[in-house]
Amino acid sequence: MLSWQQAEGRRHAYDGVFSLRPGESFVALCGAEVTVARSDVLELGGHWLDATCWACDAVWRDRERIPCFTGGVP
Ligand SMILES: [Zn+2]
């Protein structure tokens, strides 16, 4: 089971359903180790305004067998 978490300016994905708290680090699917800030946690009033990490998105799609986004071209 995979989850998304915003951290260090990108929305990364990670393997797990546990929730991350401010100050905690995790290794994202893209291989980056990032630390969660208070403003990255929705339950603490944060907003997910950062861009998706496309490297994480690609790994997620590969694991879940979701086709890559093709921009409407089949
Ligand atoms: Zn990532």
N, CA, C, O and the ligand as a Tripos MOL2 file, in Angstrom:
@<TRIPOS>MOLECULE
protein
  297   295    75     0     0
PROTEIN
NO_CHARGES

@<TRIPOS>ATOM
      1 N           0.8570   -1.2000    0.0000 N.3       1 MET1
      2 CA          0.0000    0.0000    0.0000 C.3       1 MET1
      3 C           0.8850    1.2400    0.0000 C.2       1 MET1
      4 O           1.7900    1.3840    0.8230 O.2       1 MET1
      5 N           0.6000    2.1230   -0.9410 N.am      2 LEU2
      6 CA          1.4250    3.3140   -1.0920 C.3       2 LEU2
      7 C           0.6540    4.5590   -0.6500 C.2       2 LEU2
      8 O          -0.5750    4.5890   -0.7070 O.2       2 LEU2
      9 N           1.3650    5.5540   -0.2220 N.am      3 SER3
     10 CA          0.7500    6.8110    0.2100 C.3       3 SER3
     11 C           1.5400    7.9810   -0.3680 C.2       3 SER3
     12 O           2.6960    7.8420   -0.7680 O.2       3 SER3
     13 N           0.8920    9.1130   -0.3970 N.am      4 TRP4
     14 CA          1.5470   10.3570   -0.8120 C.3       4 TRP4
     15 C           1.8080   11.2350    0.3980 C.2       4 TRP4
     16 O           1.0060   11.2660    1.3320 O.2       4 TRP4
     17 N           2.9120   11.9400    0.3840 N.am      5 GLN5
     18 CA          3.1990   12.9300    1.4220 C.3       5 GLN5
     19 C           4.0150   14.0540    0.8110 C.2       5 GLN5
     20 O           5.0050   13.8280    0.1140 O.2       5 GLN5
     21 N           3.5760   15.2650    1.0900 N.am      6 GLN6
     22 CA          4.3580   16.4120    0.6470 C.3       6 GLN6
     23 C           5.5380   16.6090    1.5870 C.2       6 GLN6
     24 O           5.4050   16.5030    2.8060 O.2       6 GLN6
     25 N           6.6800   16.8930    1.0070 N.am      7 ALA7
     26 CA          7.8770   17.1700    1.8090 C.3       7 ALA7
     27 C           8.9260   17.8490    0.9390 C.2       7 ALA7
     28 O           9.1630   17.4470   -0.2000 O.2       7 ALA7
     29 N           9.5410   18.8660    1.4850 N.am      8 GLU8
     30 CA         10.6460   19.5730    0.8260 C.3       8 GLU8
     31 C          10.2970   20.0240   -0.5920 C.2       8 GLU8
     32 O          11.1140   19.9360   -1.5090 O.2       8 GLU8
     33 N           9.0660   20.5090   -0.7490 N.am      9 GLY9
     34 CA          8.7030   21.1610   -1.9970 C.3       9 GLY9
     35 C           8.1180   20.2810   -3.0850 C.2       9 GLY9
     36 O           7.8570   20.7520   -4.1920 O.2       9 GLY9
     37 N           7.9070   18.9940   -2.7790 N.am     10 ARG10
     38 CA          7.3040   18.0910   -3.7600 C.3      10 ARG10
     39 C           6.3460   17.1500   -3.0330 C.2      10 ARG10
     40 O           6.4980   16.8910   -1.8390 O.2      10 ARG10
     41 N           5.3550   16.6440   -3.7720 N.am     11 ARG11
     42 CA          4.5180   15.5820   -3.2260 C.3      11 ARG11
     43 C           5.1290   14.2530   -3.6390 C.2      11 ARG11
     44 O           5.0600   13.8510   -4.8000 O.2      11 ARG11
     45 N           5.7240   13.5860   -2.6710 N.am     12 HIS12
     46 CA          6.3850   12.3060   -2.9180 C.3      12 HIS12
     47 C           5.4680   11.1720   -2.4650 C.2      12 HIS12
     48 O           4.5300   11.3800   -1.6960 O.2      12 HIS12
     49 N           5.7590    9.9780   -2.9540 N.am     13 ALA13
     50 CA          5.0380    8.7860   -2.5140 C.3      13 ALA13
     51 C           5.9850    7.8970   -1.7100 C.2      13 ALA13
     52 O           7.2000    7.9210   -1.9060 O.2      13 ALA13
     53 N           5.4050    7.1130   -0.8020 N.am     14 TYR14
     54 CA          6.2110    6.1740   -0.0070 C.3      14 TYR14
     55 C           5.4170    4.8930    0.2160 C.2      14 TYR14
     56 O           4.2010    4.8430    0.0370 O.2      14 TYR14
     57 N           6.1450    3.8730    0.6100 N.am     15 ASP15
     58 CA          5.5560    2.5520    0.7990 C.3      15 ASP15
     59 C           5.1020    2.4340    2.2470 C.2      15 ASP15
     60 O           5.9200    2.2750    3.1530 O.2      15 ASP15
     61 N           3.7780    2.5150    2.4580 N.am     16 GLY16
     62 CA          3.2560    2.4170    3.8170 C.3      16 GLY16
     63 C           1.9860    3.2220    3.9590 C.2      16 GLY16
     64 O           1.6860    4.0740    3.1230 O.2      16 GLY16
     65 N           1.2340    2.9520    5.0220 N.am     17 VAL17
     66 CA          0.0050    3.7040    5.2690 C.3      17 VAL17
     67 C           0.1040    4.4790    6.5760 C.2      17 VAL17
     68 O          -0.8460    5.1550    6.9710 O.2      17 VAL17
     69 N           1.2440    4.3850    7.2430 N.am     18 PHE18
     70 CA          1.4480    5.1440    8.4800 C.3      18 PHE18
     71 C           1.5080    6.6260    8.1470 C.2      18 PHE18
     72 O           1.9510    7.0020    7.0620 O.2      18 PHE18
     73 N           1.0630    7.4680    9.0720 N.am     19 SER19
     74 CA          1.1390    8.9060    8.8150 C.3      19 SER19
     75 C           2.4400    9.4510    9.3900 C.2      19 SER19
     76 O           2.9240    9.0210   10.4370 O.2      19 SER19
     77 N           2.9750   10.4040    8.6660 N.am     20 LEU20
     78 CA          4.2520   10.9990    9.0340 C.3      20 LEU20
     79 C           4.0050   12.3060    9.7670 C.2      20 LEU20
     80 O           3.0970   13.0650    9.4310 O.2      20 LEU20
     81 N           4.8300   12.5520   10.7730 N.am     21 ARG21
     82 CA          4.6940   13.7770   11.5600 C.3      21 ARG21
     83 C           5.8230   14.7410   11.2410 C.2      21 ARG21
     84 O           6.8620   14.3380   10.7180 O.2      21 ARG21
     85 N           5.6200   16.0100   11.5560 N.am     22 PRO22
     86 CA          6.6730   17.0060   11.2840 C.3      22 PRO22
     87 C           8.0000   16.5870   11.9070 C.2      22 PRO22
     88 O           8.0470   16.1380   13.0520 O.2      22 PRO22
     89 N           9.0570   16.7370   11.1530 N.am     23 GLY23
     90 CA         10.3850   16.3810   11.6340 C.3      23 GLY23
     91 C          10.7890   14.9690   11.2660 C.2      23 GLY23
     92 O          11.9630   14.6130   11.3690 O.2      23 GLY23
     93 N           9.8240   14.1510   10.8340 N.am     24 GLU24
     94 CA         10.1450   12.7770   10.4440 C.3      24 GLU24
     95 C          10.6140   12.7540    8.9930 C.2      24 GLU24
     96 O          10.1310   13.5080    8.1480 O.2      24 GLU24
     97 N          11.5670   11.8670    8.7330 N.am     25 SER25
     98 CA         12.0870   11.7010    7.3830 C.3      25 SER25
     99 C          11.5970   10.3800    6.8150 C.2      25 SER25
    100 O          11.2980    9.4420    7.5550 O.2      25 SER25
    101 N          11.5200   10.3180    5.5040 N.am     26 PHE26
    102 CA         11.1980    9.0540    4.8490 C.3      26 PHE26
    103 C          11.9090    8.9970    3.5090 C.2      26 PHE26
    104 O          12.2710   10.0210    2.9290 O.2      26 PHE26
    105 N          12.1000    7.7820    3.0340 N.am     27 VAL27
    106 CA         12.6940    7.5870    1.7170 C.3      27 VAL27
    107 C          11.5470    7.4100    0.7320 C.2      27 VAL27
    108 O          10.7790    6.4520    0.8210 O.2      27 VAL27
    109 N          11.4440    8.3320   -0.1940 N.am     28 ALA28
    110 CA         10.3600    8.3040   -1.1800 C.3      28 ALA28
    111 C          10.6410    7.2490   -2.2440 C.2      28 ALA28
    112 O          11.7580    6.7450   -2.3620 O.2      28 ALA28
    113 N           9.6030    6.9250   -3.0160 N.am     29 LEU29
    114 CA          9.7500    5.9290   -4.0780 C.3      29 LEU29
    115 C          10.8130    6.3260   -5.0920 C.2      29 LEU29
    116 O          11.4400    5.4650   -5.7090 O.2      29 LEU29
    117 N          11.0180    7.6270   -5.2660 N.am     30 CYS30
    118 CA         12.0160    8.1040   -6.2260 C.3      30 CYS30
    119 C          13.4370    7.9710   -5.6930 C.2      30 CYS30
    120 O          14.4010    8.1880   -6.4270 O.2      30 CYS30
    121 N          13.5680    7.6140   -4.4080 N.am     31 GLY31
    122 CA         14.8910    7.4280   -3.8290 C.3      31 GLY31
    123 C          15.3620    8.5920   -2.9800 C.2      31 GLY31
    124 O          16.3700    8.4810   -2.2820 O.2      31 GLY31
    125 N          14.6420    9.7140   -3.0290 N.am     32 ALA32
    126 CA         15.0230   10.8750   -2.2350 C.3      32 ALA32
    127 C          14.6350   10.6710   -0.7710 C.2      32 ALA32
    128 O          13.5520   10.1660   -0.4740 O.2      32 ALA32
    129 N          15.5280   11.0680    0.1450 N.am     33 GLU33
    130 CA         15.1740   11.0620    1.5570 C.3      33 GLU33
    131 C          14.7850   12.4820    1.9220 C.2      33 GLU33
    132 O          15.5930   13.4040    1.8080 O.2      33 GLU33
    133 N          13.5420   12.6580    2.3620 N.am     34 VAL34
    134 CA         13.0040   13.9920    2.6190 C.3      34 VAL34
    135 C          12.4110   14.0620    4.0170 C.2      34 VAL34
    136 O          12.0400   13.0430    4.6010 O.2      34 VAL34
    137 N          12.3280   15.2690    4.5440 N.am     35 THR35
    138 CA         11.8150   15.4920    5.8910 C.3      35 THR35
    139 C          10.5050   16.2650    5.8190 C.2      35 THR35
    140 O          10.3880   17.2370    5.0730 O.2      35 THR35
    141 N           9.5370   15.8340    6.5850 N.am     36 VAL36
    142 CA          8.2140   16.4490    6.6090 C.3      36 VAL36
    143 C           8.2390   17.6870    7.5130 C.2      36 VAL36
    144 O           8.7730   17.6470    8.6210 O.2      36 VAL36
    145 N           7.6620   18.7680    7.0310 N.am     37 ALA37
    146 CA          7.5100   19.9860    7.8350 C.3      37 ALA37
    147 C           6.0590   20.0790    8.3190 C.2      37 ALA37
    148 O           5.1700   19.4240    7.7740 O.2      37 ALA37
    149 N           5.8360   20.8900    9.3350 N.am     38 ARG38
    150 CA          4.4790   21.0580    9.8600 C.3      38 ARG38
    151 C           3.5050   21.4990    8.7610 C.2      38 ARG38
    152 O           2.3570   21.0570    8.7190 O.2      38 ARG38
    153 N           3.9810   22.3690    7.8810 N.am     39 SER39
    154 CA          3.1210   22.8910    6.8090 C.3      39 SER39
    155 C           2.8300   21.8360    5.7380 C.2      39 SER39
    156 O           2.0500   22.0850    4.8190 O.2      39 SER39
    157 N           3.4560   20.6590    5.8540 N.am     40 ASP40
    158 CA          3.2090   19.5720    4.9000 C.3      40 ASP40
    159 C           2.1350   18.6080    5.3930 C.2      40 ASP40
    160 O           1.7540   17.6870    4.6710 O.2      40 ASP40
    161 N           1.6470   18.8080    6.6090 N.am     41 VAL41
    162 CA          0.6940   17.8630    7.2020 C.3      41 VAL41
    163 C          -0.7000   18.4740    7.2170 C.2      41 VAL41
    164 O          -0.9430   19.4770    7.8890 O.2      41 VAL41
    165 N          -1.6150   17.8580    6.4680 N.am     42 LEU42
    166 CA         -2.9720   18.4100    6.3400 C.3      42 LEU42
    167 C          -3.6740   18.5180    7.6880 C.2      42 LEU42
    168 O          -4.3740   19.4950    7.9530 O.2      42 LEU42
    169 N          -3.4830   17.5050    8.5430 N.am     43 GLU43
    170 CA         -4.1560   17.4840    9.8450 C.3      43 GLU43
    171 C          -3.6960   18.6260   10.7470 C.2      43 GLU43
    172 O          -4.3680   18.9660   11.7210 O.2      43 GLU43
    173 N          -2.5580   19.2110   10.4220 N.am     44 LEU44
    174 CA         -2.0220   20.3160   11.2340 C.3      44 LEU44
    175 C          -2.2090   21.6540   10.5300 C.2      44 LEU44
    176 O          -1.5680   22.6460   10.8800 O.2      44 LEU44
    177 N          -3.0900   21.6720    9.5370 N.am     45 GLY45
    178 CA         -3.3850   22.9330    8.8580 C.3      45 GLY45
    179 C          -2.5360   23.1930    7.6400 C.2      45 GLY45
    180 O          -2.5770   24.2870    7.0760 O.2      45 GLY45
    181 N          -1.7620   22.2000    7.2220 N.am     46 GLY46
    182 CA         -0.9260   22.3740    6.0400 C.3      46 GLY46
    183 C          -1.7400   22.2940    4.7620 C.2      46 GLY46
    184 O          -2.8870   21.8490    4.7670 O.2      46 GLY46
    185 N          -1.1440   22.7230    3.6860 N.am     47 HIS47
    186 CA         -1.7990   22.6810    2.3740 C.3      47 HIS47
    187 C          -0.8730   21.9980    1.3780 C.2      47 HIS47
    188 O           0.3260   22.2730    1.3280 O.2      47 HIS47
    189 N          -1.4430   21.1190    0.6030 N.am     48 TRP48
    190 CA         -0.6440   20.4170   -0.4000 C.3      48 TRP48
    191 C          -0.6830   21.1940   -1.7020 C.2      48 TRP48
    192 O          -1.4720   20.8930   -2.5970 O.2      48 TRP48
    193 N           0.1730   22.1900   -1.7970 N.am     49 LEU49
    194 CA          0.2130   23.0280   -2.9850 C.3      49 LEU49
    195 C           1.4250   22.7210   -3.8490 C.2      49 LEU49
    196 O           1.5520   23.2440   -4.9560 O.2      49 LEU49
    197 N           2.3160   21.8760   -3.3480 N.am     50 ASP50
    198 CA          3.5370   21.5990   -4.0900 C.3      50 ASP50
    199 C           3.2710   20.6450   -5.2560 C.2      50 ASP50
    200 O           2.2920   19.8980   -5.2640 O.2      50 ASP50
    201 N           4.1480   20.6930   -6.2120 N.am     51 ALA51
    202 CA          3.9970   19.8670   -7.4150 C.3      51 ALA51
    203 C           4.2580   18.4010   -7.1090 C.2      51 ALA51
    204 O           5.0170   18.0630   -6.2000 O.2      51 ALA51
    205 N           3.6170   17.5450   -7.8820 N.am     52 THR52
    206 CA          3.8530   16.1090   -7.7700 C.3      52 THR52
    207 C           5.2810   15.7860   -8.1870 C.2      52 THR52
    208 O           5.8100   16.3630   -9.1380 O.2      52 THR52
    209 N           5.8910   14.8640   -7.4690 N.am     53 CYS53
    210 CA          7.1940   14.3340   -7.8810 C.3      53 CYS53
    211 C           6.9250   13.2870   -8.9560 C.2      53 CYS53
    212 O           6.3660   12.2300   -8.6620 O.2      53 CYS53
    213 N           7.3090   13.5640  -10.1790 N.am     54 TRP54
    214 CA          6.9630   12.6630  -11.2920 C.3      54 TRP54
    215 C           7.7540   11.3750  -11.2500 C.2      54 TRP54
    216 O           7.3280   10.3620  -11.8030 O.2      54 TRP54
    217 N           8.9040   11.4080  -10.5970 N.am     55 ALA55
    218 CA          9.6720   10.1620  -10.4460 C.3      55 ALA55
    219 C           8.9140    9.2060   -9.5260 C.2      55 ALA55
    220 O           8.8470    8.0060   -9.7940 O.2      55 ALA55
    221 N           8.3430    9.7350   -8.4420 N.am     56 CYS56
    222 CA          7.5110    8.9220   -7.5570 C.3      56 CYS56
    223 C           6.2640    8.4400   -8.2900 C.2      56 CYS56
    224 O           5.8540    7.2890   -8.1430 O.2      56 CYS56
    225 N           5.6730    9.3150   -9.0670 N.am     57 ASP57
    226 CA          4.4650    8.9760   -9.8140 C.3      57 ASP57
    227 C           4.7350    7.8040  -10.7630 C.2      57 ASP57
    228 O           3.9110    6.8990  -10.8960 O.2      57 ASP57
    229 N           5.8910    7.8300  -11.4160 N.am     58 ALA58
    230 CA          6.2450    6.7630  -12.3580 C.3      58 ALA58
    231 C           6.4040    5.4320  -11.6290 C.2      58 ALA58
    232 O           5.9440    4.3980  -12.1130 O.2      58 ALA58
    233 N           7.0630    5.4570  -10.4500 N.am     59 VAL59
    234 CA          7.2600    4.2220   -9.6820 C.3      59 VAL59
    235 C           5.9120    3.7020   -9.1970 C.2      59 VAL59
    236 O           5.6580    2.4990   -9.2380 O.2      59 VAL59
    237 N           5.0430    4.6110   -8.7330 N.am     60 TRP60
    238 CA          3.7020    4.2350   -8.2550 C.3      60 TRP60
    239 C           2.9130    3.5350   -9.3760 C.2      60 TRP60
    240 O           2.3330    2.4690   -9.1710 O.2      60 TRP60
    241 N           2.9060    4.1510  -10.5470 N.am     61 ARG61
    242 CA          2.1650    3.5730  -11.6710 C.3      61 ARG61
    243 C           2.7110    2.1980  -12.0460 C.2      61 ARG61
    244 O           1.9560    1.2880  -12.3890 O.2      61 ARG61
    245 N           4.0170    2.0630  -11.9750 N.am     62 ASP62
    246 CA          4.6370    0.7900  -12.3110 C.3      62 ASP62
    247 C           4.2070   -0.2820  -11.3030 C.2      62 ASP62
    248 O           3.8810   -1.4050  -11.6910 O.2      62 ASP62
    249 N           4.2050    0.0620  -10.0160 N.am     63 ARG63
    250 CA          3.8500   -0.9010   -8.9660 C.3      63 ARG63
    251 C           2.3750   -1.2660   -9.0090 C.2      63 ARG63
    252 O           2.0110   -2.4240   -8.8000 O.2      63 ARG63
    253 N           1.5270   -0.2830   -9.2800 N.am     64 GLU64
    254 CA          0.0760   -0.5040   -9.2670 C.3      64 GLU64
    255 C          -0.4530   -0.8550  -10.6560 C.2      64 GLU64
    256 O          -1.6520   -1.0640  -10.8400 O.2      64 GLU64
    257 N           0.4440   -0.9140  -11.6180 N.am     65 ARG65
    258 CA          0.0900   -1.2470  -13.0120 C.3      65 ARG65
    259 C          -0.9370   -0.2660  -13.5880 C.2      65 ARG65
    260 O          -1.8700   -0.6570  -14.2900 O.2      65 ARG65
    261 N          -0.7430    0.9940  -13.2780 N.am     66 ILE66
    262 CA         -1.5760    2.0600  -13.8380 C.3      66 ILE66
    263 C          -0.8220    2.5960  -15.0630 C.2      66 ILE66
    264 O           0.3600    2.9270  -14.9680 O.2      66 ILE66
    265 N          -1.4940    2.6790  -16.1900 N.am     67 PRO67
    266 CA         -0.7850    3.1740  -17.3910 C.3      67 PRO67
    267 C          -0.2620    4.5930  -17.1890 C.2      67 PRO67
    268 O          -0.8570    5.3790  -16.4520 O.2      67 PRO67
    269 N           0.8320    4.9120  -17.8320 N.am     68 CYS68
    270 CA          1.3900    6.2540  -17.7550 C.3      68 CYS68
    271 C           0.4270    7.2520  -18.3830 C.2      68 CYS68
    272 O          -0.3170    6.9280  -19.3090 O.2      68 CYS68
    273 N           0.4590    8.4510  -17.8670 N.am     69 PHE69
    274 CA         -0.3650    9.5180  -18.4290 C.3      69 PHE69
    275 C           0.1500    9.8370  -19.8230 C.2      69 PHE69
    276 O           1.3410   10.0800  -20.0160 O.2      69 PHE69
    277 N          -0.7470    9.8330  -20.7810 N.am     70 THR70
    278 CA         -0.3050   10.0260  -22.1630 C.3      70 THR70
    279 C          -0.8120   11.3370  -22.7370 C.2      70 THR70
    280 O          -0.5910   11.6190  -23.9140 O.2      70 THR70
    281 N          -1.4900   12.1470  -21.9250 N.am     71 GLY71
    282 CA         -2.0030   13.4070  -22.4240 C.3      71 GLY71
    283 C          -3.1860   13.2180  -23.3600 C.2      71 GLY71
    284 O          -3.4410   14.0700  -24.2110 O.2      71 GLY71
    285 N          -3.9170   12.1090  -23.2160 N.am     72 GLY72
    286 CA         -5.1010   11.8880  -24.0140 C.3      72 GLY72
    287 C          -4.8430   11.0670  -25.2730 C.2      72 GLY72
    288 O          -5.7810   10.6840  -25.9720 O.2      72 GLY72
    289 N          -3.5720   10.7990  -25.5620 N.am     73 VAL73
    290 CA         -3.2440    9.9940  -26.7310 C.3      73 VAL73
    291 C          -3.2150    8.5220  -26.3050 C.2      73 VAL73
    292 O          -2.4530    8.1680  -25.4060 O.2      73 VAL73
    293 N          -4.0140    7.6670  -26.9180 N.am     74 PRO74
    294 CA         -4.0740    6.2630  -26.5020 C.3      74 PRO74
    295 C          -2.7760    5.5010  -26.7910 C.2      74 PRO74
    296 O          -2.6800    4.3100  -26.4940 O.2      74 PRO74
    297 ZN          9.7060   11.6010   -5.1750 Zn       75 ZN75
@<TRIPOS>BOND
     1     1     2 1
     2     2     3 1
     3     3     4 2
     4     3     5 am
     5     5     6 1
     6     6     7 1
     7     7     8 2
     8     7     9 am
     9     9    10 1
    10    10    11 1
    11    11    12 2
    12    11    13 am
    13    13    14 1
    14    14    15 1
    15    15    16 2
    16    15    17 am
    17    17    18 1
    18    18    19 1
    19    19    20 2
    20    19    21 am
    21    21    22 1
    22    22    23 1
    23    23    24 2
    24    23    25 am
    25    25    26 1
    26    26    27 1
    27    27    28 2
    28    27    29 am
    29    29    30 1
    30    30    31 1
    31    31    32 2
    32    31    33 am
    33    33    34 1
    34    34    35 1
    35    35    36 2
    36    35    37 am
    37    37    38 1
    38    38    39 1
    39    39    40 2
    40    39    41 am
    41    41    42 1
    42    42    43 1
    43    43    44 2
    44    43    45 am
    45    45    46 1
    46    46    47 1
    47    47    48 2
    48    47    49 am
    49    49    50 1
    50    50    51 1
    51    51    52 2
    52    51    53 am
    53    53    54 1
    54    54    55 1
    55    55    56 2
    56    55    57 am
    57    57    58 1
    58    58    59 1
    59    59    60 2
    60    59    61 am
    61    61    62 1
    62    62    63 1
    63    63    64 2
    64    63    65 am
    65    65    66 1
    66    66    67 1
    67    67    68 2
    68    67    69 am
    69    69    70 1
    70    70    71 1
    71    71    72 2
    72    71    73 am
    73    73    74 1
    74    74    75 1
    75    75    76 2
    76    75    77 am
    77    77    78 1
    78    78    79 1
    79    79    80 2
    80    79    81 am
    81    81    82 1
    82    82    83 1
    83    83    84 2
    84    83    85 am
    85    85    86 1
    86    86    87 1
    87    87    88 2
    88    87    89 am
    89    89    90 1
    90    90    91 1
    91    91    92 2
    92    91    93 am
    93    93    94 1
    94    94    95 1
    95    95    96 2
    96    95    97 am
    97    97    98 1
    98    98    99 1
    99    99   100 2
   100    99   101 am
   101   101   102 1
   102   102   103 1
   103   103   104 2
   104   103   105 am
   105   105   106 1
   106   106   107 1
   107   107   108 2
   108   107   109 am
   109   109   110 1
   110   110   111 1
   111   111   112 2
   112   111   113 am
   113   113   114 1
   114   114   115 1
   115   115   116 2
   116   115   117 am
   117   117   118 1
   118   118   119 1
   119   119   120 2
   120   119   121 am
   121   121   122 1
   122   122   123 1
   123   123   124 2
   124   123   125 am
   125   125   126 1
   126   126   127 1
   127   127   128 2
   128   127   129 am
   129   129   130 1
   130   130   131 1
   131   131   132 2
   132   131   133 am
   133   133   134 1
   134   134   135 1
   135   135   136 2
   136   135   137 am
   137   137   138 1
   138   138   139 1
   139   139   140 2
   140   139   141 am
   141   141   142 1
   142   142   143 1
   143   143   144 2
   144   143   145 am
   145   145   146 1
   146   146   147 1
   147   147   148 2
   148   147   149 am
   149   149   150 1
   150   150   151 1
   151   151   152 2
   152   151   153 am
   153   153   154 1
   154   154   155 1
   155   155   156 2
   156   155   157 am
   157   157   158 1
   158   158   159 1
   159   159   160 2
   160   159   161 am
   161   161   162 1
   162   162   163 1
   163   163   164 2
   164   163   165 am
   165   165   166 1
   166   166   167 1
   167   167   168 2
   168   167   169 am
   169   169   170 1
   170   170   171 1
   171   171   172 2
   172   171   173 am
   173   173   174 1
   174   174   175 1
   175   175   176 2
   176   175   177 am
   177   177   178 1
   178   178   179 1
   179   179   180 2
   180   179   181 am
   181   181   182 1
   182   182   183 1
   183   183   184 2
   184   183   185 am
   185   185   186 1
   186   186   187 1
   187   187   188 2
   188   187   189 am
   189   189   190 1
   190   190   191 1
   191   191   192 2
   192   191   193 am
   193   193   194 1
   194   194   195 1
   195   195   196 2
   196   195   197 am
   197   197   198 1
   198   198   199 1
   199   199   200 2
   200   199   201 am
   201   201   202 1
   202   202   203 1
   203   203   204 2
   204   203   205 am
   205   205   206 1
   206   206   207 1
   207   207   208 2
   208   207   209 am
   209   209   210 1
   210   210   211 1
   211   211   212 2
   212   211   213 am
   213   213   214 1
   214   214   215 1
   215   215   216 2
   216   215   217 am
   217   217   218 1
   218   218   219 1
   219   219   220 2
   220   219   221 am
   221   221   222 1
   222   222   223 1
   223   223   224 2
   224   223   225 am
   225   225   226 1
   226   226   227 1
   227   227   228 2
   228   227   229 am
   229   229   230 1
   230   230   231 1
   231   231   232 2
   232   231   233 am
   233   233   234 1
   234   234   235 1
   235   235   236 2
   236   235   237 am
   237   237   238 1
   238   238   239 1
   239   239   240 2
   240   239   241 am
   241   241   242 1
   242   242   243 1
   243   243   244 2
   244   243   245 am
   245   245   246 1
   246   246   247 1
   247   247   248 2
   248   247   249 am
   249   249   250 1
   250   250   251 1
   251   251   252 2
   252   251   253 am
   253   253   254 1
   254   254   255 1
   255   255   256 2
   256   255   257 am
   257   257   258 1
   258   258   259 1
   259   259   260 2
   260   259   261 am
   261   261   262 1
   262   262   263 1
   263   263   264 2
   264   263   265 am
   265   265   266 1
   266   266   267 1
   267   267   268 2
   268   267   269 am
   269   269   270 1
   270   270   271 1
   271   271   272 2
   272   271   273 am
   273   273   274 1
   274   274   275 1
   275   275   276 2
   276   275   277 am
   277   277   278 1
   278   278   279 1
   279   279   280 2
   280   279   281 am
   281   281   282 1
   282   282   283 1
   283   283   284 2
   284   283   285 am
   285   285   286 1
   286   286   287 1
   287   287   288 2
   288   287   289 am
   289   289   290 1
   290   290   291 1
   291   291   292 2
   292   291   293 am
   293   293   294 1
   294   294   295 1
   295   295   296 2
@<TRIPOS>SUBSTRUCTURE
     1 MET1         2 RESIDUE 1 A MET
     2 LEU2         6 RESIDUE 1 A LEU
     3 SER3        10 RESIDUE 1 A SER
     4 TRP4        14 RESIDUE 1 A TRP
     5 GLN5        18 RESIDUE 1 A GLN
     6 GLN6        22 RESIDUE 1 A GLN
     7 ALA7        26 RESIDUE 1 A ALA
     8 GLU8        30 RESIDUE 1 A GLU
     9 GLY9        34 RESIDUE 1 A GLY
    10 ARG10       38 RESIDUE 1 A ARG
    11 ARG11       42 RESIDUE 1 A ARG
    12 HIS12       46 RESIDUE 1 A HIS
    13 ALA13       50 RESIDUE 1 A ALA
    14 TYR14       54 RESIDUE 1 A TYR
    15 ASP15       58 RESIDUE 1 A ASP
    16 GLY16       62 RESIDUE 1 A GLY
    17 VAL17       66 RESIDUE 1 A VAL
    18 PHE18       70 RESIDUE 1 A PHE
    19 SER19       74 RESIDUE 1 A SER
    20 LEU20       78 RESIDUE 1 A LEU
    21 ARG21       82 RESIDUE 1 A ARG
    22 PRO22       86 RESIDUE 1 A PRO
    23 GLY23       90 RESIDUE 1 A GLY
    24 GLU24       94 RESIDUE 1 A GLU
    25 SER25       98 RESIDUE 1 A SER
    26 PHE26      102 RESIDUE 1 A PHE
    27 VAL27      106 RESIDUE 1 A VAL
    28 ALA28      110 RESIDUE 1 A ALA
    29 LEU29      114 RESIDUE 1 A LEU
    30 CYS30      118 RESIDUE 1 A CYS
    31 GLY31      122 RESIDUE 1 A GLY
    32 ALA32      126 RESIDUE 1 A ALA
    33 GLU33      130 RESIDUE 1 A GLU
    34 VAL34      134 RESIDUE 1 A VAL
    35 THR35      138 RESIDUE 1 A THR
    36 VAL36      142 RESIDUE 1 A VAL
    37 ALA37      146 RESIDUE 1 A ALA
    38 ARG38      150 RESIDUE 1 A ARG
    39 SER39      154 RESIDUE 1 A SER
    40 ASP40      158 RESIDUE 1 A ASP
    41 VAL41      162 RESIDUE 1 A VAL
    42 LEU42      166 RESIDUE 1 A LEU
    43 GLU43      170 RESIDUE 1 A GLU
    44 LEU44      174 RESIDUE 1 A LEU
    45 GLY45      178 RESIDUE 1 A GLY
    46 GLY46      182 RESIDUE 1 A GLY
    47 HIS47      186 RESIDUE 1 A HIS
    48 TRP48      190 RESIDUE 1 A TRP
    49 LEU49      194 RESIDUE 1 A LEU
    50 ASP50      198 RESIDUE 1 A ASP
    51 ALA51      202 RESIDUE 1 A ALA
    52 THR52      206 RESIDUE 1 A THR
    53 CYS53      210 RESIDUE 1 A CYS
    54 TRP54      214 RESIDUE 1 A TRP
    55 ALA55      218 RESIDUE 1 A ALA
    56 CYS56      222 RESIDUE 1 A CYS
    57 ASP57      226 RESIDUE 1 A ASP
    58 ALA58      230 RESIDUE 1 A ALA
    59 VAL59      234 RESIDUE 1 A VAL
    60 TRP60      238 RESIDUE 1 A TRP
    61 ARG61      242 RESIDUE 1 A ARG
    62 ASP62      246 RESIDUE 1 A ASP
    63 ARG63      250 RESIDUE 1 A ARG
    64 GLU64      254 RESIDUE 1 A GLU
    65 ARG65      258 RESIDUE 1 A ARG
    66 ILE66      262 RESIDUE 1 A ILE
    67 PRO67      266 RESIDUE 1 A PRO
    68 CYS68      270 RESIDUE 1 A CYS
    69 PHE69      274 RESIDUE 1 A PHE
    70 THR70      278 RESIDUE 1 A THR
    71 GLY71      282 RESIDUE 1 A GLY
    72 GLY72      286 RESIDUE 1 A GLY
    73 VAL73      290 RESIDUE 1 A VAL
    74 PRO74      294 RESIDUE 1 A PRO
    75 ZN75       297 GROUP 0 **** ****
